Amino acid sequence: MLLICGLAAGTGTTGTLYEPGETAPSYSGAPTAAAPYVWVCDTFYQVNSGGQQLETDQGTIQVAFDRPTVRGFERRAEAVATAKSHIRRQLNRIGIGTEPEFHVDTPQEAGHVPPE
C-alpha cells in the first residue's frame, strides 16, 4: 500500500494505492477495479455554502465531497501518474493552481503529515 499525497497552498489531499495482493476497500456503489493496482481517493469541489471548511494559505474555502474515485491499473507507474493527476485536478477544482509537492510513501514512511 502506498499513500500518495499532494500538498499545496497550505492544504492537501491523500489517496491510497493498493498493490498486488492487497484488498482495496469496497463500499456500496463502488466501481469494480479488477486490476493489480487500485487507486482510491476522495473527490471534492468548492461550494458557496454548506459542506466543510478547508483552511488554505488563500483563506477559508467551503468544500463538498463526492463518492471516492476508484480506478484500476495494470502497471504501478501508470497508477502513480494518474493519482498525481487526480490530486492536481482536485486542488484545481477548489481554486488552487499551485503545483503540489508530492509524497509517495508507505503508511510507515508517511512523515510529511504531522501527528494530531
PyMOL commands that set and color helices and strands:
alter all, ss='L'
color gray80, all
select helices_A, chain A and resi 76-93
alter helices_A, ss='H'
color red, helices_A
select strands_A, chain A and resi 2-8+11-18+37-46+52-56+59-73+101-105
alter strands_A, ss='S'
color yellow, strands_A
deselect
rebuild
show_as cartoon
